[in-house]
Amino acid sequence: LEMIHFSGFGAGLGSNDLGLDRGALRGGTQIVKFERVGRRVMMVQPNYRFRALTDNPAEARAVTDAFARSILWGFTAEAETDGRVLVDLTGFLVRDAVNAGQSMRPGTYRLDQSRSSIYMEMTDAFPTNTELEVELTFTRQPGGGGGGGGGALEGVGSVAASGEAATIRLHHSFVALPDDGYETRAYDPRAGFGSVTFQDYAAPLGAPMTQRFIRRHRLEKRTPSARVSEAVEPIIYYLDPGAPEPMRSALLDGARWWNQAFEAAGYRDAFQVMIRPDSISSLDARYNVINWVHRSTRGWSTGGSVTDPRTGEIIKGVVTLGSLRVRQDYLMAEGLLSPYTEGDETPPELAEWSLARIRQLAAHEVGHTIGLGHNYYNSGNGRISVMDYPHPLIALNEDGSLDFSEVYDVDIGDWDKVAITYGYREFPSGDDEDAQLASILSVAWGDDIRYMTGQDASISPQADLWANGTDMGHELNRMMDVRASALERFGVQAIQSDMPMATIEEALVPLYMHHRYQVEATASAIGGVEYTYAVRGDGLQPFLRVSADMQRGALDALMRTLVPAELTLPESVLNVIPPRPPGFGRHRELFPRYTGSAFDAVTPAVVAAGHTVAMVLEPTRAARLVQQHTFDPSLPGLEEVLEGLFEASMGASANTEYQAEVKRAVEGVVLARVMWLARNASMPQVRAISSASLRRSHSELLSRGQSEAHAQMLAGDIQRFLDRPGEVVTDRVAPSAPPGSPIGEPALDWLGQMEPWCSWLGDGWDGF
């Protein structure tokens, strides 16, 4: 008798950096069965990665025996009555089954069996599932640090009652396999669904062996012949009762948007969201849940699923929403709007802004759990999907004020309706399902309702994270105007009365870096390509290069972000940020500094400029620039881009000594990145062109004369680089940035790593 086994955390650690969140799934989903071997009972995982879909038992057996299965655990039969066997599960349960201890740091943490036990309150049995939970204590080994708060890593010591020991709960579920009534649906890369994949060794010659089924819930019409019908069993999600108002109502609203998509697919009230009763465990396999999770620092929200590996049927959806997300949006609004004129008011627009965001967040993460991946496509129709990463849309009025009436979109998107129709529509008996599915996508793509996901974001301006618009350079210029206007007004009105003046910096960081994601989006146009997930016969244009005008427009907009006047801060801001007072120490949400406890007026410019330069001179982008110019000389080449960077930095004008200091800092950032590219790029042509540009810059710097210390230092750096070809060059020379990507959530170093996009394998999707 086969069944599904999965595990998750009944009680978490509370550290975003280390994971281990309450309610989150961990360890994957396995189909298991129990086999009696004498006095032993083996827990076996069959190998469903390799199959033979055939009526020939011998053919199927040949494949089964060809690939190893896995015996996950062995039990001893303690007693037997009427064919029923009693085994002791304690050893299986009271262990670190998901390697949680390896995630705990700094230091080394190991499970202490003497402080671990079965958690009976969440251990129960039902007709189709058995729920088991254990309390596990991990102790710090001698020589390990406890990991206090405030540094680059929020370790165990910053969240546990004691850094010496951390006690969490791990939940195991054993679930009966669903019946055979579920119908699989073919995977299409254009449809936006994740998939289960296996090799079919019984596939006919000439047919693909790799089989792919989309991941989706089971949903059937009560009246199949009706255009719109109620479902036999609706999909129901239960929201964590621990979510307080007004967030609770916003989360309910956003999650319920999905019913609009199911209505478009032909169902009435087929998707429902309600508050989870206290009697239901969030890890009970019978229920889809939306968990409201607290952490010590802001962090990822996710949408995951327990999926039948045989068919792709989603058994259970699990959403994890970080509670600090809404507070970070509030902070972003404070920085942009500087709304505290008197200091003691509570402007309603701040809450409206933040709640609009978490409505969309709830819809986004639920979308993952019903099978959908991220859709970052920049449609000419505007915001077409809640599965995008949305940037707040702020417009600049003629009087210089900001218009945030459409800061985030409302309701489900046009693409979301298309995707759900593809995945869940029930077709009349006798219809050609493949033709109907192809038609759904064809009509949508003709209307510019398309799907492009994370893998496309860095090489095509068609798909971008946290960006708006379809003309990336134009949008970046518009956002720089919004940023400049907000910085002019920024100051003490960004914080409430009785708050330390030093905390102005918390609101300044997201405002100053307001354009960071649009920089990434704009850089994708340089050396960029436009393409589709075309399949033979669909008539779509598979591939073309971004036009020369768009690439050069994007480059010009990016060069604006390096202009000293854009990077300096108003004196009215610099004069009101004192060193941090007692009780308000420095933390990772602030700008780095060379100046000790005093606010550093230059490193914000270094951080922002470093981000732009790193995006423009990304190694694969540089390689595409070389190749595109080879095939079409009208398109920019790497030489042109390097010349543009040197002109924007070394040729920039500075009207004040502060701007001159920022200009010198930007020059250093550009040269450091070019040296890094010349040493580390994989393509030899990129290294050669970058090295040649450094030689030219070396000569120019020397021509400035001995009186300019900064120029002489940079010239010396280049000379040492050229004289020591074997020396390692790192890209970690500039100050690191505060956490940023995705908006309102941390990546420990967003300058140095791409966003962890959703996984197409396993049981769920990473969210945001």
N, C-alpha and C positions, 0 to 999 in steps of 0.2 A: 504494500500500500504506500504510494508516494504522497508526499505533502510538501508544502512550502515552509521554509524556515527563514526568518529574518530577525534582526536585532536592532535596537536603538536605545537611547539614553532616557531613562525614567527621571533622573535628576542629573543636572549637568555640572560642569566645572565653573562656567561663568566668564571664561576668558575668550575673547574673540580670536586672539592670535593662536591659541592652542586648539580651538574647536571644542568638541565634546559638549555640545549644547543640549539642553533639555528638549526632549521630544524628537531630536534629529535621528535619522536612520544611520546606521554604521555597520559595515561588514558585508554588505551585499545581500542578495536574495539567492537562496539555493533551493532546488528541489532535492528532497532527501527521502530515504526509505530506511526501514529497520529490518535487518536480516538476522535470523537466529542461526548461530553456529555453535552447536553444543551448549555449553553453559554461558557462552558469550552472545551478546546482542550488538550487532554492528550498525552504526549510523552511516549510511552510504549516500554519497552524492553521485547520481548517474551523470554521464557526460553528454549533455544535450547540444554541445557545440558541433558535434559530428553525428549525422543521422542518415537514415535511408528511408525516405517516404515511399514505401512499397508494400504490396500485399504479400510479398515473399518473405516468410519468417527467417529463412536461412540467409537471405541477402541482408536483412536488418541485423541479424546476429553477427554477421561478418564485420559490419561496421562497429557494432557495440564492443566487440572483442578487440578491435584494432586500436582503439584509443582508451587510455587509462581512465578508469573511474577513480573516485577519491573516497576512502573510508575516513570520515571526519572524527569519529569517536568509537570507542569500544566499551560496552557496559557488561557487567556480570549479572546474570539472572539470579536474583536473591530468592525468588519463590515463583511458583507457577500454579494456577488454578483454572481449570476448564479452558486450557489453551491461552490464558492470559498470563503474561510474564511481568513480574515486579522487578524493576531495576532502580538503582540509586542514581539520581541525576545530579547529586551534589557536586561531584567532581567536574562534570560538564558545565555546570552553571557557575560555580564559584571559581572562576578563572578569568584571566584577561583575554576574552575571546576576540576582542576587536583591537588589540594592541593599544589600548588607551594609555598605558604607562609610557609607551614610546613617544606619545605626543606631549607628555608633561615635561616641562623644562623651565628654567635651566636646571642643570643637575640631572640625576638619575633617580627615577621613581619606580618602585617595584611593588607588586601586589603583596599585601600582608594577609595571609589566609586567616590568621587568628583574629583579625578585625573585620572580617567579611562574613556575610551570612545571607540566607534566603530572605527576601523582603515579602512577607506573606500578604501584606495589604494589597499588593498588585499581582498576586498569584492566584489564578482561577482557571476553571475549565468550562467551556461552552460546547454546544453540539458540534460546531465546525471549527473551533479553534481552542488552543490551550495557551494561556498567557502565564509567563514565569518571569520573576524579577529578582535580582540580587543586588545587595549593597556591597560595593567593593571599595576597600581602602588601600590607597597607594602611599607608601612611605618614602621619604627622601633618604637616599643612601649617603653614607659619610662622604664628605668632600664636595657635595653638590650645593649650589646656591639656591635660595628660595624664590628668587625672582620677584622682587618688589615692584611696585607700580611706578609709572612715570617715565620709564626708559623706552628704548626702542622695542622692547618685548614685554608684554603684560604676562608675567609668568605665574606659576602656581601660587607663590607667596602673595601676589597682589589680589587674589580672589578667594582663596580658601581661608577658612578660619585660622589655620596655622599652615605655614609653609612646610612644616614637618610631615603633615599627612593630609591627603585630600580624599574625601569619600564621595563617590558618585554612585548612581544606580544604573544598571544595565538590564534591559528588558529583552526577553526572547519570546518569539511567537511561533507556534506551529499551527499551520492553517491547512485545512482540507483543500485539495485541488478543486478548482471550479469544474462544473460539468462540461460535457462536450458540446453544449449549445452555442458557444461563442464562435463567431465567424471571423477568421483573419482577414486583414485587408492589406493589399500590396503596398510596399513602400515606394514613394517617388521622391527623389531629392528636391523637387520643386515645391513640395506640399508643406514643408515646415514641421514634420513630425519626426520624433526619434524612432528608433527601430530596435527590434531584436534580430540578430543575424546568426545564421548557422550554415554549415556545409551539407548539402544533400548529395550523398554518394549514389543515389538511385536516379539522379537527374538524367534524362535522355542525352545521348551524344548531340552536341551542338547547342544544348540548353545550358544556361549558367548554373553552376553548382551552388553558388552563394544565394541563399534565400533570405529575404528581408520582409518582415511584417512590421507595420506601424504599431506603436504603443498607444493604446486607447482604452477607455472604460467600455464595459459592455453596456449597450443601450439599444432597446428595441421598442418599436412603436406598439402601442396597445391596439391601434387600428391601422394595419400596414397599408391599406388602400387609401387612407386619408392623406391629403396634402400636408395637413398639420394635425398631429395626434399627441395625446399624452403618452408618456412612457410606461412600459410595463413596470419598471422599477426606476425611478428618477435617480440621478446622481446627486447625493447629498453630502455637503461638507459642513463640518461642525467647527465653529469659531471658539477659541480659547475663552472661557469666561473670565480669565484673569486680565483680559484687555480692558482697560478703563475707558469711560467716556471722556472726551468725544471721539477718541480713536476707535472705540468699538463700533459705533455707528458708521464711521467712515470705512472701516474694513468690511463690514457687512455690505455696504453699498457697492464698493469696488468689486468684491468677489462675485456679487450677484449680477454684475454686468454680463457675465458669461451666458446667462440665460438668453440674452439678445442673440448671441451667436447660435445657440441651439434652436431658437425659434426660426432663424434663417435656414437652418438645416432641416426644418420640418417637425419640430417637437414643441409641445406646449408645457411649460413649467417642468422641463426635464432636468434643469439644473437648479438646485436649491441650496441655500446657506442659512444655517441657524446656529444659535448659541449651544455649545456642547454642555449637556447636563453634567453635574458633578459626579454622577454615578458612572460615567464613561471615562476610561483611561484613554489618553491621547495615543497610546501605542496599541490599543486593542485593534486587532487586525480587521475587525468588521467595519471600522469607521474611517472615513476621510476627515482629516483634521487640519485646522489652521492654528498653529501655535504662536503665542505671543511670548517671545523669549528675551530675557534680560541678560546683558553682559556688562563687564566693567568698562569696556570701551565700545564705541560704535562698530558695527561689523556687518557681514554679509547677511542678506536674507536669501532663502533658498526654497526651491520647490522640488521635492523628490517623490518617487513612487516605488511601491512594491509591485513588481511585474512578473507575470507567469513567463518564465524563460522559454517555454515551448511555443507560445502563441502571440505574446505581446499584450495580452489582456492585463490591464491595470487592476490590481486587487485592492490597493490602498494608496491614497494620496496623502502626502505629509508636507505641509507648508511650514516653514520656520521664518517668522518675521522678527527682526531685531527691533526692540522697543526704542532704542536711541535714534533710530532713523528719523523719526518725526521731529526730534529736538534739533538735529543737525539742519534740517530744512528750515526750521524756525531761525536758527543762527544765520543761515544764508540770507534769509529775507531781512533780518536786522541789518546786515552789512550793506545790502543793496539799497535799502529804503531809509536807513537812519531815522527811524520813526518816532523816537522819544523826544519830542519837542520840549515837553515840561519835565520829563524824566519819570513821572509816576503813573503814566497812562498805560493801558493795555490795548494797543491797536488791534482791532479785530482782523485786519488783513493778514497779520502774521499767522494766526491760526488757520484762516481760510487757505492760505498758501500751503501750509504744511499738511493740512488734512486732504487737500486736493492731491498732493503727492502720494500719500499713503493709500488713497483709494486706488490710484493707478498701480501702486506697489502690490497691493493685495491681488488685483486682477492679474498682474504679471506672474506672480509666483504660483497662483492657482493654474494659470495657463501651462506652466511647466508640468504640473502634476496630472493634467489631462492629456499630456502627450506632446506639447508644442515646444519648439526651440525658439531661441532669440531671432527676431526679425529686425535687422538694422537698415532695411532698404529705405533710401531717401526718395520717396515718391513725389511726383509733381502734384499729387492730390493732397499733400500735407501729411499729417500724422495718421498713419493707416493701421497701427498695431500697438496694443498694450504690451506686446512682447519686445518692443524696442526699449532702449535705455533713454528715457526722455530728459532733455535738458530744459530747465525753466525758460519759457519764452517770454522775454522782457522786451518791450518796445520803448523807444525814446520819443516822447511827445515834443512838439515844436517849442514848448516853453521850458524844455529841459527836464521835466518830470518823467517818471517811469510809469508805463502802462503794463500792468501785470494781470489784466482781466482774462487772458488766455494762458496763464502761466503753465498749466498742465491741462491736457485734454480730458474730456468727459465721455464716458460710455465706451463700449467695445469698438474696436476699429474695423474698417472694411476688410483688411486682410484676415483678421481673426474670424470673421464670418465665413470667408472663403475656406480657411483651413478647417474649421469645424464642419463645414458642409462636406469637404473632401473626406474627413475622417469618420464622420458619424451619420451622414445621410443614409437612410435605408432605401434601397432601390427596389422597385416592383419586380416580382418574379418574372424571369424571362428577359429582362433588360441586359444589355451588354455593359456590365459594371465597369470594365476597363475603359470603354469609350466614354461613359458618363463621367468618370473621374478625370479623364484627359480633357474633356470639354469644360469642366469646372475651372481647371487651371488655365486653359487657353483663353477663356473669356476674361478671367481676372487679369492675366498678364497683358492682354490687349488694352485693358483699362488702366495700365500702370499700377496694378495691385500685385506686387511681386514679393518674392522671398529671397533674402540674402542674409547670411548669418555671420558669426564672429570670424570665421576664417577669411572673410573677404574684407574686413574692416581696414586693414593697413595698406591694401594695394589698389583699392577702388573708391572713388568718391561717391559711388552709388550706395555704399553701406558704411555707416559710421556710428560710433557709440557716443551718447551724450551730445548730439549735434542736431542742429536744425537746418532746414533749407536744402536746396539742390545745387546752388552755386556756393561752394565752400569759401572761396575768397571773399565774395560779397558779404556772406554771413559773418565771417571773421571781422571784417571792417566794421560791420554794424555792431557787433558785440564789443569791439574796442571803443566805439562811441558811447555805448551804454556804460561800460566800465569807467570811462573817463568822466562821464557826467556824475556817476555815483561817487567816485573818489573826490570830486570837487565838493560834494555835500557831506562827505564822511567826516566823523569826528565824535565828539562826546555824545551826540544824539543817537549813536549806535548802541549805547548801554543805558540801563535804567539808573535812577538815582540810588546812591549809597553803594553802588558797585565800584570796586577799585578801578582807577583810571587805567591801570595796566591791562585790564581785561578787554580794553578796546582792541587789542591785537587779535583776540579770538574771532571777532567779527571781521577784522581786516583781512585775515588770511584768505577766506573763500572769495571775498570781493576782489582782492588784488589778483588772484588766480582765476578770475571769472572766465577767462578765455581759454583756459588750458586744454579743454577737450575739443574746442573748435580748432585749436592749433593742430591737434592730431588729425582731425577730420580734413583740414585744409592740406596738410602734408600728404594725405593719401592721393591727392590729385597730381602731385609731382611724380613723374615716372609711373603714373597710374594707368590702369586699364579698366575698360568697361566690358562686362561680360554677363552671361546668364548661365544658369544650370541647364544648358540646352541638351536635348536628346535628339537623336537622329529622327528627322521627319516632323519635328514640331514647328519648323519655320522660324525659330528664333535666331537672332544674331549672336553667335557664340562669343566673339572677341573683337575688340578694337581698342586702340590707344586713346587716351584722353587728349582732346584737342590742344594745340599749341597755345591758343588764347587762354583756355581755362588753366593750363599749367602755369603760364606766366602770370596770370591774374592771381593765382594762389600763391605763387612765390612772392609777388609784390606785397600781398596782404601779410604774409609771414614776416617779411622784412620790416614791416611797420612795428611788429611786436618787439623788435630789437632797438627801436629808436629811443635814445636816452630820455626824451621828454615824456614818452609813454611809460617808462619804467621808474621814474622818480616819484616820490610821494610828496604831497603838499606839506609845506612847513606847518600848516595848521594841524596836521596829523602827527608829524614828528615831534612837535612840541608838547603833546599831551599824553605820550606813552612813557611813563617812568619805569624803572626797574620793578620787578615783581615784589609785592609785599609779603610778609609772613603769612603762611596758610594758602598762598596762591602761587605755588612754585611753578617752574617751567615744566612743560609737558610736550609731547610730540605733535600736538596740534598747532604749535607756534613755529615761526620762522627760525631757522638756524642763525647763528651769529658768531662773528669774530670778536665782538666787543665786550665780552663778559656779560654782566647782568644788564647793561644798557642796551636799548633797542638798536639794532644794526640797520642803518638806512640803505645799505648797499646790497646785502645778501638777498633780499627779496628779488632784486633785479637779476642777480646771478642765477637764482633758482628759475625764474620765469624765462630768461634768455637761454639757459641751459636746456630747458624743456623744448623750446623751439628748435634749437640747433640739433639736438639729439633726434628729433623727429625728421628734420630735413635730411640729415646725414645718416639715416638708418642704413646699414650695409646693403640689404637687399634692394632698397630704394635706389641707392647709388648704382648698383649693378644694372637695374632697369634703365636708369638714365643713360648709362653707357650704351646699352643695347638699342634703346629706342632711337637715339641720335644716329646710330649706325644705319638703321633701316630707314629712318626719315630725318634727314638733316634739319628740317624745319622745326623739329621738336627740340626742347632743351636737352643739352647734354650735361654731364657732371661738371665739366669745366665752367659752363655758364652758371650753374648753381653755386659753385664755390666762389666764383667771381662776385656773384650777388651777395653772398654772406660776408666776404671781405669788404666789399663796398659799404654794406649796411653797418658794419662794425667800425672798421678803420676810417671809413670816409664819412661817418656820421658827424653832424654838427652838434655842438654843445654850447648852450647859451649861458650856463651858470657853471660854477666850479663843481657843484653837486652833479650836474649832468655830465661834466667831464670825467668825474670819478666813476660814474656808472658806465660811461663809454669805455674807459680803460678796462673795467671789469668784463664787459661784453667782449672786447677784443680777446681777452684771455680765455673766455669760454669758447669762442669760435676756434682759436688756434689749438686749444687742448683737444677739442673734438676732432678736428682735422688730423691731428697727430695720431689720435686713437684710431681713426678710420684708416690712415695710411699704414698703420702697423697691423691692424686686426681684421680688415676686410678679407673675405674669402676670395673674391675675384681679383686676380693680379692686376687687371686694368684699373680697377678702383684704387688699389694701393699706389700704382704708378702715377695716376693723375693727381691723387691727393698729395703725394710726395713732391711732384712738380710744382703744385700750387704753394707748398710750404717754402720751397726755394725762392719763388718770386716774392713771397711775403717777407722772407728773411732779408732780401735785398732792400725792400721798401722800408722796413723797420730800421735798418742800419742807416738809411739815408736821412732819417730824422735827426741824426746827430747825437753826440755824447751827452747832451744836456737833458735829454728826456729819459729818465731812469726806467720808466715803465717799458718804453719801446726797446731799450737795451736789454731788459730782463727777458722780454718775449723773444728777441732775436737770439739771446743765449739759449733759451729753451729749445728753439728750433735747431740751433747748431748742435746742441747735445743730442737731440733726437736723430739728426742726420749722421752724426759721428758714431752713434752706438746702435747699429741696426738690430742687434740681438736683444736689446733691453725691452723688458715688458712695459707696455703702456696700458694703464687702466683708465676706465671711464668713471672712476669714483673719486676724482680729484675735487669736484665742485661740492659745495654743501648740499646735503640731501634735503628734499622738500618735505613739508608736512604731508600727512596722509591726504589722499585726494580721491583717486579713481577706485570704484565708481562714486558718483556724487553722493556725498554724505556718508561714505563708508571707506574704511581704510584699506589701502594696499601699503605694505610697510615701506616700499620705495617705488612710487609710481613712475619715477623717471627711468627706472632700470628694468622694469618687467611689464609685460603685457597683462591685460586683464585676464583672470582665470575664467574663460568662457565656459559655457555649459558643455558637459561631456555627452558624447553620443553613445557611450557604452555604459554598462552598469545599470543602476536602478533609478537614476534621477538626473536632474539638471542642477548645476550651480546657478544661483540667481544673482541678485544684486541688492 
